[in-house]
């Protein structure tokens, strides 16, 4: 798993791409906050295969 706590990511949820802040990343779970007022989402790390991590240096 290459997602770390504090990363800003884009992930597909129910066919829609969402941007989110990674609140906690452990080998057991990844908790992300879409920062839109909704409840944070919890993923198992193996389900984040198509995650895109924002790289501020490349922007």
Secondary structure by P-SEA (a helix, b strand, c coil): cccccccccccccccbbbbbbbccccccbbbbbccccccbbbbcccccccbbbbbcccc
